[in-house]
Amino acid sequence: MKIYTRKGDDGTTGLLGGTRVPKHHARIESYGNVDELNSYLGLIRDLLPGTTHATFILHVQEQLFTMGSHLALDPEHIGKMALPELRESDVTELEKAMDAMEETLPEMRNFILPGGHPAVSHCHVARCICRRAERSVVFLAEQSAVPEIILHYLNRLSDYLFVLSRKLSHELGAEEKPWIPQK
């Protein structure tokens, strides 16, 4: 099987279920943003080889593939195709991971400016991509069926990426620069 089909040369792409939609469709935008996030998390995982963070990020990437399959599904085929599931327990996993990381972090008294170490900066970029993915899924959900768990997971994942950036700053000895508004 070849990777190219030429079917998209007209500016359309196929959803799971076969329906063709324009490549600018909100559903395509949503799973495209999730795919971008997944790819960026792969970069972060590559920066943290052999760590528990890398192992957890790999698990998150698998969840994002599951999410992408639900976002790529033609709403008319919901319940007609067997897809892997996202569960509230997946959201709880993110919360538990954040709680464990925060146990060793100093209290946050200001907003923190992104940066301090390349791995930390990449976490902040991933957090922003995650928020964009979340916004695009919210937009899609206003027009079409989207499992609510996807919104919960993306919202929590962006929080996780922020906490991970702080944890990496702590582990790598990078200075967190607080944002001090100018008066």
N, C-alpha and C positions, 0 to 999 in steps of 0.2 A: 504494500500500500504506500503510495506516495503521499508526502506531507501536503503537497499542493493539489487543489481540486479545480481551481479557476472559477469556482462558483461565486466567490466573493469579489470577482473583478467588477461586478456591477454595483458595488457599494453595499451589498447586503451580506448577512451571515445567518447561519441556521441556529435556532434554539434547540435544546433537547426536546424531542418530539417532532422536529422537522420544520416547523414554521420558520419562514425567512423574514427577517426584519432589517431595517437600515442599520448600518454599523454605528450610527450615532444614537440609536435607541437607548432609552434610560436603562433598560435591562442590561444591555451590552456595556454601557458605561459603568454600571454597578459591578458586574463581575470582572470587568477590566481593571477597575481600581483595586478590587480584592486580589486579583492576580499580581498587580504591581506591588502591593503590600507583601504578598507571599514571596515574591522574588527578592524584595529588599530585606526581608527577614532572613532569607538564605545568605545574603551578604553578611549580616550581623552574626549569624551562626558560624560562618567561615572565619570571622574575626575572633571567635571564642572557642576554638577546638578543645574537645576533651573536658568541657565544663558542664556543670549541671544546667547552666543557662542555655547552652547549645542544645542539650537534650530536650529541655522544655520548649525551646523555640521550634525544634523539629516537630514536636507534638502539635504546637500551634499551627505550623504550616499544614499539617494533615487536616486540622479542623478547617483551615481556610479553603482547602480543596473541596471539602464537604460543602462548605458555604457556597463556593462557586458553582457547584453542581445544582444547588437549589435556586440560585439566582439565574442560571442558564436555562432552567426548565420553563417551557411554555406553560403559563398558568392553566391552560385548558387541559394539561396533562397531569396536574397535581392529583396524587392518589392513584395514578395509573402506571407510574414507573417506580421501581424500588430504588431509592437513593439512601446513602448513609445518612444518619441523623446527627444533628447537633442537639444537645440536651442542656437543661439548666445546670446539670452537674459539671458541664464544660465551663460554664461561666463561674461556677463556684471554685473550680480549679484555679482559674486566673486570680480570684480573690484570695485564695489561700496562699498562692505564690507571692502575691503582693504583701500579704500580712507577714509572711516569713521574712521577706527582704526588709520590710520596714522595721522589724524588731531591732536591727543593728544600725539603723540610720539615725542621724541627728534630726531633731524636730525641724520642720521647715517653717521659717518665720517670714520669708519673702518669696516672691516668684524667683525662679532660677533661670538665668540666661543659658541657652543651649551652648555646649562646648566643653572644653577642658581636656578632651582626649578623643581621638578619632572614633573609637567604639561608642563613646557616649554621644557624640554628635550624630552618628548613624542611628542610634536609638531615637533621637529627637526627630530626625527626618522620617523614620518609620512611623513615629507617633503622628506626625502631620499627614502622612499618606493614609494612615488608618482613619483619621478624622475626615479626610476627603472621601474615603470609601464609605464611611458612615453617612456623610451628607448625601452622597449619591444614592445610597440604599433608602434613606428617609424619603428622598424625592421619588424614587421608584414606588415605595410603599404608599405614597399618596395617590398613585395612579393604578396600581396593580397589586395582586396578592404577593406578599413577602412574609415568610415565617418570622414572627416576632422575635424569636430567639436570635436571629441574625443581628438585629439591632442591639439586643442586650450584649451579645458577644463582642461586637465591634466597639461598643461604648466602653466595656470593661478592658478590652485589649489595649486601647489607647492609654488608659490609666496604667495598665501593666507596663507598657513601654516607657512611660514616664518614670515609674518606680525603678524599672530596670536601669534606666540611665543614671539615676541617683545611686543605685547599688554598685554599678560599674565605676562611677566616680569614686566611691568609697573604697572599693577593692583595688582600683588602679592608682590610688593616691592623687587623683585629679582634683583640683580645687573647683568647688561649686561657686560660681559668681552670682551673688544675689542681685536682683534688679532693684536699684534704689532710685525711685523717681526723682528727677531734678525739680527743684523748687524755684 
